[in-house]
Amino acid sequence: MTGETDLITLLNNLSPSLDQQDYVFCTVAEGLYGDLAELSPLAAFVEAEGLTLVLPKSTADSAGMAYQGSFKYITLNVYSSLDAVGLTAAVSGRLAEQGISANVIAAYFHDHIFVPSAEADRAMALLQQTDR
């Protein structure tokens, strides 16, 4: 099973869905992959500055972790290939035109867009307009 690469087909079949939970991005200076695994992060990424964890806001609060902003994520349920060109640009561009920040995480089957919690419903409406 291979993902779709045609941008027009991808944009016509986004099928976005909104996760209702609030998430936050936290960092652990000099952290390594696997650190704080007990917090069950949704995602983790090691950067030169440290370990970034994407956590449910409630988990970060309980663990006393610092963060800036709260986000909800939208999954683009179209099965996009990792070789597809332009999907991230088209979707983030559409949101940017309306002043909505987009932090995109690509996984194997789908792209996931983290938008400020307060803008989630508006972002969904914009992406549903793109999904034609």
N, C-alpha and C positions, 0 to 999 in steps of 0.2 A: 504494500500500500504506500503510495507516494503522495506527497502534498501537492497542492495546486501552485503553479507559478505565474499564471496569467493574471496581471493586475486587474483588469476589468472584471474577470470572473470573481476574483477575490473580493473586490469592492461591492459587487452585486450580491454577494452571499456572506457578508460579515456575520450576520446572526449574533449580534452582541448580547451578552447577559451580564447583569450587575450582581456582584457579591455584596450583600448588605452589611457585612462586618467592616469595622474600621481597622485599618492597618497603619503601621508607622515604620519608618526606616531608622534603624539604630546602628551605631558604630561602636566597635570595640578596638581601641588602639592596640596595635601589635597582635590582634587576634588572628587565630588560624582557623582554617576550615574544620568544623567539628566542635569548636569551642561553643559552649552554651547550647549544645544539641538538645539538652533537656527542655529547652523552651519551645521546641518543635517549630522552628522558623518556617514560614512559607517559602522563603528563598534565602540564600546566603551567597555572598560574593567576596572574595579576598582581593583587596586593593593594596597598593603600596602603603597607604595610610592606616590600614587596618581591615577588620572584618565588618562587612555590612550585613545586617540581618533585617529581613522584612518580617515583622511580628504583628499578631493581633494587638491592637492598642491595649486591651485589657491585660494581656500577658506582659507587655512592656511596663505597664503601670505597676503590676504586681511585683515585677523583678526590679523596680526602681531604675529603669533604664531611661536615659534622656533621648528626646527626639524633637523634631520640629515638624509640625503639621500632622494632619490626619488624612488618610487616603482610603478610597474604596477602589476596587479594581473591576475592570470590565474585561471579560474574556471575549475575544473574537472567535466564535465557534466554527468558523471556516477553517478547514485543515490546510494551512499554508505551508508550503515547502520552506525549508531553511534557505533555499536558493532563490526564493521569490524576491523580486526587485521592486521597491517602491511602496510596499504596503505600509511600513512604519512611517515613511514620509507623508503619504497621503492621509493617513489617519491622524497623526500628530499635527500635520498642517491644518487639517479641518478644525481641530480643537484649538490650535494656536490662533487661528483667524478670529475666534470668539473669546480669546484671552484665558483659555483653560490650559494649564500645564499638563503634560503627559509624560509619565515615566514608564517606559515600555520594557517589559521583560519577555523575551521570546523563549518559549519552551519547545519541545520537539513537535507537538501537534498544533499548538495555538499560540497566539500572542496575547499578552495580558497587559492592560493599560491602567496604571495607577493614576487617578485624578484626585484633586482635593475633594474631601468628603462633601463639602458644601456645594460642589459643582457636579456631583455625580449624576443627578437626574438630567441636568442640562446636557452633559456630555453624552448620556445615553440617547437622548432625543436627537442630537446631531449625528451620531453614528447610525441611528436607525434611518435617518434621511439618506445617508450614504449607501445604506444597505437596500438597494433597489434592484 
